[in-house]
Amino acid sequence: VAAASGHTVVLVDQSDEILKKSTKGIEESLKRVTKKKFADKPEAGAEFIKKTLKNLTTSTDAASVVHSTDLVIEAIVENLEVKNKLFKTLDKFAPEHTIFASNTSSLQITKMANATTRQDRFGGLHFFNPVPMMKLVEVIKTPMTSQKTFESLVDFSKAVGKSPVSCKDTPGFIVNRLLVPYMMEAVRLFERGDASKEDIDVAMKLGAGYPMGPFELLDYVGLDTSKYIIDGWHSLEPNNPLFAPSPLLNKLVEEKKLGKKTGEGFYKYK
C-alpha cells in the first residue's frame, strides 16, 4: 500500500525465502487491485504494477537498511520481548529524525517506546486486514508522543489513502476494544447453551448488518490470536468481566483447532 502510493519501501523479514513469497503475494494482490481499478485500461494497470514493485526492495538485515529511513513500521509477532529487542537494535542505527511505529493490535505502545531513546518519535499505526481493502488506520498517541510525530503519522496514513482515527494507548485501541469483548460474549452465550453458534452468526449478520458472524470472525482471525489478546488484557485487568477467559476457547486452542488456518476452529474448513 505504501509502495503503491509512491513511497520507497524496504520490506524486511527473516529469510530470502519468506521475502520471495511476500513479494509474490504483493504482486498477486496488486493484480487483483488493478483488475478493478484499471478494468478498461489494462496497459495503465500493468504500468501501475511495474511502478509499485519498483518502489519495493527487500532485505534480511533491518539494521543495515534503517539508516536511510524516515519511518519504520514494525509488524512482527505479537510478543513484547521480541518487539522490544528489535526496536532496541534499530534505535541504535536509525537517524535521529526517524519515527518508529508498531502495527500491534493488542500490546501497549508505551512499553515499546520505553525500549528506545526516541519516546517522542514513537507511536502506533494499526492497519486492518486485508490492508489493500480496509480504509481504516488507528493512529495511537502515547503520553510521550510529540504532536509533530502524531501529525506525521496522521499525514502518512492519509498519503497511503487511508482514513486515520486517533486513540490513546489503551488496550485494544478503538476497534478491538469493542470487537474482542463482543466476540467473547458470543462465545459465552454459546457456552451457556442460550443459542447455537450458527444462529448467533446469522443473527449478527442479518440483525446488525455485520459481514461475518462472531464465530466466523474468530475462526478468520485465529483462535490463538484471540486467546492471546484476551489473556493479555485479563492479566492487566483481572476483575474486568469483559476480559474473562473462555474455557471453550482455551480447549480449542489446546487441541490446535485454531480456525481457518488449521482447517478447524468453531467450524470445519475443507
Short mmCIF file of the C-alpha atoms (twelve columns), coordinates in Angstrom:
data_MODEL
# 
_entry.id   MODEL 
# 
loop_
_atom_site.group_PDB 
_atom_site.id 
_atom_site.type_symbol 
_atom_site.label_atom_id 
_atom_site.label_alt_id 
_atom_site.label_comp_id 
_atom_site.label_asym_id 
_atom_site.label_seq_id 
_atom_site.Cartn_x 
_atom_site.Cartn_y 
_atom_site.Cartn_z 
_atom_site.pdbx_PDB_model_num 
ATOM 1   C CA . VAL A 1   0.000   0.000   0.000   1 
ATOM 2   C CA . ALA A 2   2.878   2.378   0.829   1 
ATOM 3   C CA . ALA A 3   4.747   1.451   -2.358  1 
ATOM 4   C CA . ALA A 4   1.574   1.872   -4.447  1 
ATOM 5   C CA . SER A 5   1.233   5.446   -3.171  1 
ATOM 6   C CA . GLY A 6   4.733   6.433   -4.278  1 
ATOM 7   C CA . HIS A 7   6.799   5.722   -1.153  1 
ATOM 8   C CA . THR A 8   10.143  3.945   -1.331  1 
ATOM 9   C CA . VAL A 9   9.747   0.823   0.794   1 
ATOM 10  C CA . VAL A 10  12.195  -1.746  2.131   1 
ATOM 11  C CA . LEU A 11  10.467  -4.935  3.251   1 
ATOM 12  C CA . VAL A 12  12.458  -6.764  5.924   1 
ATOM 13  C CA . ASP A 13  11.982  -10.354 7.068   1 
ATOM 14  C CA . GLN A 14  13.973  -13.262 8.471   1 
ATOM 15  C CA . SER A 15  14.883  -15.085 5.259   1 
ATOM 16  C CA . ASP A 16  15.089  -14.557 1.491   1 
ATOM 17  C CA . GLU A 17  12.626  -17.431 1.100   1 
ATOM 18  C CA . ILE A 18  9.944   -15.579 3.120   1 
ATOM 19  C CA . LEU A 19  10.688  -12.358 1.239   1 
ATOM 20  C CA . LYS A 20  10.307  -14.078 -2.148  1 
ATOM 21  C CA . LYS A 21  6.930   -15.439 -1.033  1 
ATOM 22  C CA . SER A 22  5.930   -11.999 0.303   1 
ATOM 23  C CA . THR A 23  6.886   -10.209 -2.923  1 
ATOM 24  C CA . LYS A 24  4.901   -12.776 -4.931  1 
ATOM 25  C CA . GLY A 25  1.932   -12.210 -2.597  1 
ATOM 26  C CA . ILE A 26  2.190   -8.451  -3.088  1 
ATOM 27  C CA . GLU A 27  2.321   -8.919  -6.872  1 
ATOM 28  C CA . GLU A 28  -0.811  -11.133 -6.805  1 
ATOM 29  C CA . SER A 29  -2.592  -8.589  -4.598  1 
ATOM 30  C CA . LEU A 30  -1.660  -5.756  -6.982  1 
ATOM 31  C CA . LYS A 31  -3.016  -7.743  -9.932  1 
ATOM 32  C CA . ARG A 32  -6.355  -8.119  -8.140  1 
ATOM 33  C CA . VAL A 33  -6.451  -4.395  -7.311  1 
ATOM 34  C CA . THR A 34  -5.607  -3.320  -10.878 1 
ATOM 35  C CA . LYS A 35  -8.276  -5.612  -12.368 1 
ATOM 36  C CA . LYS A 36  -10.881 -3.465  -10.629 1 
ATOM 37  C CA . LYS A 37  -9.061  -0.129  -10.693 1 
ATOM 38  C CA . PHE A 38  -7.988  -0.259  -14.331 1 
ATOM 39  C CA . ALA A 39  -10.736 -2.535  -15.730 1 
ATOM 40  C CA . ASP A 40  -10.885 -0.757  -19.092 1 
ATOM 41  C CA . LYS A 41  -7.187  0.244   -19.217 1 
ATOM 42  C CA . PRO A 42  -5.039  -2.911  -18.900 1 
ATOM 43  C CA . GLU A 43  -1.882  -1.098  -20.070 1 
ATOM 44  C CA . ALA A 44  -2.209  1.529   -17.313 1 
ATOM 45  C CA . GLY A 45  -2.749  -1.341  -14.848 1 
ATOM 46  C CA . ALA A 46  0.435   -3.094  -15.940 1 
ATOM 47  C CA . GLU A 47  2.339   0.200   -15.631 1 
ATOM 48  C CA . PHE A 48  0.925   0.718   -12.107 1 
ATOM 49  C CA . ILE A 49  2.113   -2.742  -11.016 1 
ATOM 50  C CA . LYS A 50  5.564   -2.163  -12.516 1 
ATOM 51  C CA . LYS A 51  5.896   1.243   -10.837 1 
ATOM 52  C CA . THR A 52  4.749   -0.081  -7.449  1 
ATOM 53  C CA . LEU A 53  7.153   -3.036  -7.488  1 
ATOM 54  C CA . LYS A 54  9.975   -0.680  -8.468  1 
ATOM 55  C CA . ASN A 55  9.380   1.181   -5.177  1 
ATOM 56  C CA . LEU A 56  9.874   -2.049  -3.253  1 
ATOM 57  C CA . THR A 57  13.141  -3.709  -2.258  1 
ATOM 58  C CA . THR A 58  13.769  -6.447  0.298   1 
ATOM 59  C CA . SER A 59  16.371  -7.165  2.969   1 
ATOM 60  C CA . THR A 60  17.036  -9.636  5.767   1 
ATOM 61  C CA . ASP A 61  19.097  -7.126  7.752   1 
ATOM 62  C CA . ALA A 62  16.952  -4.408  9.328   1 
ATOM 63  C CA . ALA A 63  19.884  -2.658  10.998  1 
ATOM 64  C CA . SER A 64  21.711  -2.119  7.684   1 
ATOM 65  C CA . VAL A 65  18.738  -0.521  5.869   1 
ATOM 66  C CA . VAL A 66  17.268  1.572   8.679   1 
ATOM 67  C CA . HIS A 67  19.927  4.314   8.386   1 
ATOM 68  C CA . SER A 68  18.159  5.848   5.375   1 
ATOM 69  C CA . THR A 69  14.523  5.649   6.526   1 
ATOM 70  C CA . ASP A 70  12.035  8.262   7.729   1 
ATOM 71  C CA . LEU A 71  9.523   5.780   9.140   1 
ATOM 72  C CA . VAL A 72  9.802   2.235   10.485  1 
ATOM 73  C CA . ILE A 73  6.587   0.217   10.742  1 
ATOM 74  C CA . GLU A 74  7.023   -2.956  12.762  1 
ATOM 75  C CA . ALA A 75  4.554   -5.771  12.059  1 
ATOM 76  C CA . ILE A 76  6.228   -8.820  13.592  1 
ATOM 77  C CA . VAL A 77  4.946   -11.443 16.070  1 
ATOM 78  C CA . GLU A 78  2.680   -10.184 18.926  1 
ATOM 79  C CA . ASN A 79  5.294   -10.657 21.616  1 
ATOM 80  C CA . LEU A 80  6.513   -7.671  23.612  1 
ATOM 81  C CA . GLU A 81  10.001  -9.045  24.343  1 
ATOM 82  C CA . VAL A 82  10.664  -9.821  20.679  1 
ATOM 83  C CA . LYS A 83  9.350   -6.421  19.559  1 
ATOM 84  C CA . ASN A 84  11.385  -4.559  22.187  1 
ATOM 85  C CA . LYS A 85  14.554  -6.407  21.191  1 
ATOM 86  C CA . LEU A 86  14.020  -5.327  17.564  1 
ATOM 87  C CA . PHE A 87  13.257  -1.696  18.462  1 
ATOM 88  C CA . LYS A 88  16.309  -1.515  20.759  1 
ATOM 89  C CA . THR A 89  18.570  -2.636  17.907  1 
ATOM 90  C CA . LEU A 90  17.001  -0.347  15.310  1 
ATOM 91  C CA . ASP A 91  17.154  2.599   17.708  1 
ATOM 92  C CA . LYS A 92  20.969  2.389   17.628  1 
ATOM 93  C CA . PHE A 93  21.163  2.512   13.819  1 
ATOM 94  C CA . ALA A 94  18.251  4.761   12.801  1 
ATOM 95  C CA . PRO A 95  18.764  8.509   12.205  1 
ATOM 96  C CA . GLU A 96  17.564  10.892  14.882  1 
ATOM 97  C CA . HIS A 97  14.528  12.072  12.876  1 
ATOM 98  C CA . THR A 98  13.239  8.552   12.106  1 
ATOM 99  C CA . ILE A 99  9.809   7.787   13.532  1 
ATOM 100 C CA . PHE A 100 9.122   4.303   14.897  1 
ATOM 101 C CA . ALA A 101 5.610   2.838   14.765  1 
ATOM 102 C CA . SER A 102 4.115   -0.507  15.723  1 
ATOM 103 C CA . ASN A 103 1.239   -2.246  13.934  1 
ATOM 104 C CA . THR A 104 0.322   -4.144  17.136  1 
ATOM 105 C CA . SER A 105 -3.353  -4.756  17.775  1 
ATOM 106 C CA . SER A 106 -3.163  -5.562  21.472  1 
ATOM 107 C CA . LEU A 107 0.145   -4.587  23.096  1 
ATOM 108 C CA . GLN A 108 0.993   -1.309  24.826  1 
ATOM 109 C CA . ILE A 109 2.839   1.100   22.540  1 
ATOM 110 C CA . THR A 110 4.282   2.903   25.597  1 
ATOM 111 C CA . LYS A 111 6.130   -0.260  26.681  1 
ATOM 112 C CA . MET A 112 7.781   -0.489  23.244  1 
ATOM 113 C CA . ALA A 113 8.619   3.225   23.143  1 
ATOM 114 C CA . ASN A 114 10.347  2.827   26.518  1 
ATOM 115 C CA . ALA A 115 12.746  0.285   24.977  1 
ATOM 116 C CA . THR A 116 14.147  3.123   22.826  1 
ATOM 117 C CA . THR A 117 15.630  6.596   23.279  1 
ATOM 118 C CA . ARG A 118 13.023  8.157   20.940  1 
ATOM 119 C CA . GLN A 119 9.855   8.046   23.055  1 
ATOM 120 C CA . ASP A 120 8.693   11.329  21.477  1 
ATOM 121 C CA . ARG A 121 9.144   9.871   17.959  1 
ATOM 122 C CA . PHE A 122 7.199   6.676   18.646  1 
ATOM 123 C CA . GLY A 123 3.526   5.862   18.019  1 
ATOM 124 C CA . GLY A 124 1.117   3.214   16.862  1 
ATOM 125 C CA . LEU A 125 -0.116  2.676   13.290  1 
ATOM 126 C CA . HIS A 126 -2.679  -0.098  13.418  1 
ATOM 127 C CA . PHE A 127 -3.741  -1.189  9.922   1 
ATOM 128 C CA . PHE A 128 -6.632  -3.604  9.316   1 
ATOM 129 C CA . ASN A 129 -6.668  -6.849  7.374   1 
ATOM 130 C CA . PRO A 130 -6.710  -7.058  4.351   1 
ATOM 131 C CA . VAL A 131 -4.799  -3.750  4.215   1 
ATOM 132 C CA . PRO A 132 -5.328  -3.002  0.472   1 
ATOM 133 C CA . MET A 133 -9.107  -3.162  1.028   1 
ATOM 134 C CA . MET A 134 -9.609  -1.748  4.526   1 
ATOM 135 C CA . LYS A 135 -9.686  2.049   4.718   1 
ATOM 136 C CA . LEU A 136 -9.009  2.421   8.452   1 
ATOM 137 C CA . VAL A 137 -5.786  3.120   10.343  1 
ATOM 138 C CA . GLU A 138 -5.767  3.698   14.089  1 
ATOM 139 C CA . VAL A 139 -3.073  6.253   14.985  1 
ATOM 140 C CA . ILE A 140 -2.006  5.761   18.591  1 
ATOM 141 C CA . LYS A 141 -0.512  8.515   20.670  1 
ATOM 142 C CA . THR A 142 1.328   7.625   23.873  1 
ATOM 143 C CA . PRO A 143 1.765   10.205  26.662  1 
ATOM 144 C CA . MET A 144 5.293   10.834  25.267  1 
ATOM 145 C CA . THR A 145 4.463   11.023  21.523  1 
ATOM 146 C CA . SER A 146 5.149   14.560  20.316  1 
ATOM 147 C CA . GLN A 147 2.459   16.487  18.427  1 
ATOM 148 C CA . LYS A 148 4.800   16.684  15.432  1 
ATOM 149 C CA . THR A 149 5.208   12.884  15.371  1 
ATOM 150 C CA . PHE A 150 1.469   12.360  15.765  1 
ATOM 151 C CA . GLU A 151 0.742   14.721  12.873  1 
ATOM 152 C CA . SER A 152 3.359   12.984  10.700  1 
ATOM 153 C CA . LEU A 153 1.692   9.604   11.352  1 
ATOM 154 C CA . VAL A 154 -1.742  11.037  10.501  1 
ATOM 155 C CA . ASP A 155 -0.327  12.623  7.315   1 
ATOM 156 C CA . PHE A 156 1.340   9.345   6.304   1 
ATOM 157 C CA . SER A 157 -1.940  7.446   6.818   1 
ATOM 158 C CA . LYS A 158 -3.724  9.903   4.530   1 
ATOM 159 C CA . ALA A 159 -0.877  9.780   1.980   1 
ATOM 160 C CA . VAL A 160 -1.345  5.994   1.615   1 
ATOM 161 C CA . GLY A 161 -5.057  6.561   1.000   1 
ATOM 162 C CA . LYS A 162 -6.398  5.590   4.421   1 
ATOM 163 C CA . SER A 163 -8.793  7.267   6.864   1 
ATOM 164 C CA . PRO A 164 -6.994  7.761   10.191  1 
ATOM 165 C CA . VAL A 165 -8.711  7.796   13.582  1 
ATOM 166 C CA . SER A 166 -6.850  8.705   16.753  1 
ATOM 167 C CA . CYS A 167 -6.794  6.958   20.098  1 
ATOM 168 C CA . LYS A 168 -4.829  6.966   23.349  1 
ATOM 169 C CA . ASP A 169 -2.650  3.977   24.236  1 
ATOM 170 C CA . THR A 170 -5.413  1.855   25.813  1 
ATOM 171 C CA . PRO A 171 -5.940  -1.942  25.492  1 
ATOM 172 C CA . GLY A 172 -7.262  -2.742  22.014  1 
ATOM 173 C CA . PHE A 173 -7.388  0.932   20.964  1 
ATOM 174 C CA . ILE A 174 -10.885 1.540   19.472  1 
ATOM 175 C CA . VAL A 175 -11.892 -1.328  17.181  1 
ATOM 176 C CA . ASN A 176 -10.513 -4.321  19.102  1 
ATOM 177 C CA . ARG A 177 -11.543 -2.853  22.472  1 
ATOM 178 C CA . LEU A 178 -15.145 -3.122  21.251  1 
ATOM 179 C CA . LEU A 179 -14.765 -6.132  18.939  1 
ATOM 180 C CA . VAL A 180 -12.895 -8.632  21.160  1 
ATOM 181 C CA . PRO A 181 -15.305 -8.394  24.154  1 
ATOM 182 C CA . TYR A 182 -18.209 -8.733  21.679  1 
ATOM 183 C CA . MET A 183 -16.700 -11.955 20.249  1 
ATOM 184 C CA . MET A 184 -16.006 -13.284 23.761  1 
ATOM 185 C CA . GLU A 185 -19.605 -12.504 24.801  1 
ATOM 186 C CA . ALA A 186 -20.822 -14.513 21.782  1 
ATOM 187 C CA . VAL A 187 -18.704 -17.479 22.953  1 
ATOM 188 C CA . ARG A 188 -20.184 -17.167 26.476  1 
ATOM 189 C CA . LEU A 189 -23.716 -17.073 25.016  1 
ATOM 190 C CA . PHE A 190 -22.931 -20.335 23.190  1 
ATOM 191 C CA . GLU A 191 -21.156 -21.846 26.244  1 
ATOM 192 C CA . ARG A 192 -24.292 -21.250 28.355  1 
ATOM 193 C CA . GLY A 193 -26.372 -23.051 25.735  1 
ATOM 194 C CA . ASP A 194 -28.532 -19.987 25.075  1 
ATOM 195 C CA . ALA A 195 -28.164 -20.273 21.283  1 
ATOM 196 C CA . SER A 196 -26.244 -22.256 18.661  1 
ATOM 197 C CA . LYS A 197 -23.136 -20.723 17.118  1 
ATOM 198 C CA . GLU A 198 -24.792 -20.914 13.678  1 
ATOM 199 C CA . ASP A 199 -27.826 -18.950 14.902  1 
ATOM 200 C CA . ILE A 200 -25.645 -16.375 16.671  1 
ATOM 201 C CA . ASP A 201 -23.699 -15.832 13.415  1 
ATOM 202 C CA . VAL A 202 -26.864 -15.499 11.311  1 
ATOM 203 C CA . ALA A 203 -28.409 -13.152 13.904  1 
ATOM 204 C CA . MET A 204 -25.454 -10.748 13.879  1 
ATOM 205 C CA . LYS A 205 -25.168 -10.801 10.077  1 
ATOM 206 C CA . LEU A 206 -28.848 -10.196 9.382   1 
ATOM 207 C CA . GLY A 207 -29.741 -8.254  12.530  1 
ATOM 208 C CA . ALA A 208 -26.694 -5.998  12.853  1 
ATOM 209 C CA . GLY A 209 -25.546 -5.983  9.226   1 
ATOM 210 C CA . TYR A 210 -22.119 -7.445  10.062  1 
ATOM 211 C CA . PRO A 211 -20.317 -9.091  7.099   1 
ATOM 212 C CA . MET A 212 -19.305 -12.036 9.331   1 
ATOM 213 C CA . GLY A 213 -20.785 -13.516 12.482  1 
ATOM 214 C CA . PRO A 214 -18.619 -13.589 15.657  1 
ATOM 215 C CA . PHE A 215 -17.675 -17.288 15.318  1 
ATOM 216 C CA . GLU A 216 -16.772 -16.903 11.643  1 
ATOM 217 C CA . LEU A 217 -14.700 -13.866 12.594  1 
ATOM 218 C CA . LEU A 218 -12.934 -15.710 15.430  1 
ATOM 219 C CA . ASP A 219 -12.011 -18.513 13.001  1 
ATOM 220 C CA . TYR A 220 -10.794 -15.933 10.452  1 
ATOM 221 C CA . VAL A 221 -8.660  -14.015 12.988  1 
ATOM 222 C CA . GLY A 222 -7.303  -17.222 14.570  1 
ATOM 223 C CA . LEU A 223 -8.391  -18.598 17.940  1 
ATOM 224 C CA . ASP A 224 -4.799  -18.499 19.230  1 
ATOM 225 C CA . THR A 225 -4.555  -14.770 18.420  1 
ATOM 226 C CA . SER A 226 -7.897  -14.064 20.103  1 
ATOM 227 C CA . LYS A 227 -6.875  -16.070 23.184  1 
ATOM 228 C CA . TYR A 228 -3.535  -14.253 23.326  1 
ATOM 229 C CA . ILE A 229 -5.282  -10.856 23.289  1 
ATOM 230 C CA . ILE A 230 -7.888  -11.735 25.935  1 
ATOM 231 C CA . ASP A 231 -5.266  -13.371 28.198  1 
ATOM 232 C CA . GLY A 232 -3.108  -10.241 27.994  1 
ATOM 233 C CA . TRP A 233 -5.982  -7.928  28.864  1 
ATOM 234 C CA . HIS A 234 -7.143  -10.263 31.643  1 
ATOM 235 C CA . SER A 235 -3.704  -10.038 33.274  1 
ATOM 236 C CA . LEU A 236 -3.898  -6.211  33.080  1 
ATOM 237 C CA . GLU A 237 -7.443  -6.029  34.485  1 
ATOM 238 C CA . PRO A 238 -8.260  -9.359  36.224  1 
ATOM 239 C CA . ASN A 239 -11.561 -8.061  37.665  1 
ATOM 240 C CA . ASN A 240 -12.980 -6.809  34.362  1 
ATOM 241 C CA . PRO A 241 -15.736 -9.308  33.354  1 
ATOM 242 C CA . LEU A 242 -15.346 -8.295  29.681  1 
ATOM 243 C CA . PHE A 243 -11.800 -9.689  29.735  1 
ATOM 244 C CA . ALA A 244 -12.629 -13.033 31.395  1 
ATOM 245 C CA . PRO A 245 -11.062 -16.033 29.612  1 
ATOM 246 C CA . SER A 246 -13.301 -18.678 27.980  1 
ATOM 247 C CA . PRO A 247 -12.921 -22.405 28.848  1 
ATOM 248 C CA . LEU A 248 -14.175 -23.397 25.362  1 
ATOM 249 C CA . LEU A 249 -11.744 -21.084 23.553  1 
ATOM 250 C CA . ASN A 250 -8.865  -22.388 25.725  1 
ATOM 251 C CA . LYS A 251 -9.858  -26.005 24.964  1 
ATOM 252 C CA . LEU A 252 -9.939  -25.441 21.175  1 
ATOM 253 C CA . VAL A 253 -6.525  -23.729 21.231  1 
ATOM 254 C CA . GLU A 254 -5.121  -26.608 23.320  1 
ATOM 255 C CA . GLU A 255 -6.430  -29.041 20.678  1 
ATOM 256 C CA . LYS A 256 -4.681  -26.928 17.997  1 
ATOM 257 C CA . LYS A 257 -8.045  -26.095 16.409  1 
ATOM 258 C CA . LEU A 258 -7.124  -22.505 15.626  1 
ATOM 259 C CA . GLY A 259 -9.673  -21.657 12.926  1 
ATOM 260 C CA . LYS A 260 -9.358  -21.316 9.155   1 
ATOM 261 C CA . LYS A 261 -5.553  -21.614 9.106   1 
ATOM 262 C CA . THR A 262 -5.629  -25.134 10.630  1 
ATOM 263 C CA . GLY A 263 -8.823  -26.316 8.892   1 
ATOM 264 C CA . GLU A 264 -10.894 -26.337 12.078  1 
ATOM 265 C CA . GLY A 265 -11.927 -23.920 14.832  1 
ATOM 266 C CA . PHE A 266 -15.526 -23.325 15.806  1 
ATOM 267 C CA . TYR A 267 -16.304 -24.580 12.278  1 
ATOM 268 C CA . LYS A 268 -14.605 -27.058 9.958   1 
ATOM 269 C CA . TYR A 269 -12.960 -25.920 6.693   1 
ATOM 270 C CA . LYS A 270 -12.069 -28.037 3.645   1 
# 
